Amino acid sequence: GAGACPCCVEPPPPLEDQIDVMVREKNSNDWIEVKLPSPTRAVIIPNLTNYAGGKSLWGTCATSSYLPCGAGRSASGNEYSAAAHDDGLLEVVAIGGIYHMGCVLGCNKLGISAARIAQAAEVRIRVRSKSNKTAMQIDGEPWLQPNATVHIRHFAMASILRNVEGGCC
C-alpha cells in the first residue's frame, strides 16, 4: 500500500496531495480517476479477503463504516461485490490514519472497515509528491517511491493442493 512510513515521527502527509488513483473496471477499457477521501494516510490494494491476521479491510456491509467516499458503488455507478481472491478484481481501500487503522484491526468484528475506494481489474497510482518520494510497501517490504506511475493488475492464480478428505497431515 501507499503511505506507510514505519519510522516517521509525525504522520505521513495526506495522500490526496501526493498521488492520483485511476482504475479500470472489469469488462471496460476506460480509466476512471477516483477521489481519495480526506484525510487519507494509506491506500491499500489487497487481493485477499483478509488482512493482518484475518481482518476484512473491504468489510461485509453494503457501505463503508468510516469515510463516506465510495460507500456501496463504483466510480461508474456499479454496485460493489463481495471481495474474493479468485474474481480477477482488486479492492482499493483507504485508511484515514493510525486511529482508523486501529479501529479496523481492533473492531473488525463490529463491522468497522476501511473506506472503499474502488473495485477494479487494474489500478494505476501516479505518484506526484513534492519531495519526489512517497513511502510504499508490497507484502511488508517498504521503499521510498520516486515520482512515477505504478500499475497494478491481477496476473494469474496459483494452484494450491489440498486434502479432499478434509484431514490434516
Buried (B, 14 or more C-beta within 10 A) or exposed (E): BBBBBEEEEEEBBBBBEBBBBBBBBBEBEEBBEBEBBEBBBBBBBBBEBBBEEEBBBBBEEEBBBBBEBBBEBBBEEEEBEEBEEEBBBBBBBBBBBEEBBEBBBEEBEEEBBBBBBBBBBBBBBBBBBEEEBBBBBEEEEEEEBEBEEBEBEBEEEEEEEEEEEEEEE
